[in-house]
Amino acid sequence: MKATAKAHPNIALVKYWGKRNERLILPHQSSLSVTLGPLAVTTTVEFEAARGDDEVSINGKVAQGGERERVVALLQLVRREAKARGLGAPGRARMTSAGDFPAAAGLASSAAAFAALAVAARAAAGLKRDVKTESTLARQGSGSACRSIEGGFVRWNKGTRADGRDSYGEQLFDAAHWPELRLLVGMVSREEKEVKSRDGMRGTVKTSPYYPAWAKDADLEVKRIVPFIKRRDLEAVGEVAERNAWRMHATAFAANPPLCYLKPETLSVIQACAQLRKQGVGVWFTLDAGPNPVLLTSQRDEAAVAKVLTAHGASEIVRCHPGGDAQLIGSPASVGR
Ligand code: PMV
């Protein structure tokens, strides 16, 4: 009744911003991301037969409050599934999770964490691997986690059902499709963001007059970017990613109270990207709900882009490439995939 899984974070090229159902975490629009190797979160879940309070430890610390509750809620969904499939409901769980990258300020650590948790918890309960079910489950921990079950390029289909069963991540191209793509995270700030994505989205949906336009446009951008990814057209992909990031942040700026995740260094990096392009370097930015820009480039231009990031205030650069599927580690169940 014990399993360990490893999952990568992801960065959205067309972002998810706003829920139509807060409890089930159902989005207003579809989104599309690249899974990021080599960064990963590794999670172990062990179920005991006896009932009792779950033990949750994240990055070496006992989790408390909302953080713990989100994990416990997901474990509860796994117990329910195991029971429904005649496996008997597992008892109390011991869960430990650790990531190999900074947990705050815009990197999607929760996506990797909930993806690894969904895979490990289902396996520990004796359930067979099933990417669609794992994605649907991970989504209920953190929306973007549904895009970290599979590697490469993943579209989160928003779905239309009220129960959310058709709202999950679907791999369109695997990591081997575009191995020379590079994604460089420039750490311009390590501060924990003041407004979490969850709250930022809620405020934006409720008060930004631009919200309906955002949701409609994002769905169209998901459709537009797929053929560009298929033909590995960095310029076309980069242009969609940049304008989608601007549109998400513009929608958030227009909320009441306004929401701004950018720092002066963020803008300075964005402007440096535009300058670099004039010099023939292929580089485009995207930005999640935090100040740290993620630059899309190729293996060829990676060194030039890293240099400019450092010159514009990045204290650290995390270099990523398309990553693989979430995997079970050291367990016979991993042979199934
Ligand atoms: O899944 P959450 O609640 O961490 O929200 C993620 C929101 C963005 O990172 C800003 C966009 C995205 O699609 O990943």
Residues whose N, C-alpha, C, O or C-beta is under 5 A from the ligand:
A	BS01	PMV	A12 V14 K15 Y16 S31 S142 G143 S144 A145 S197 R198 D288 A289
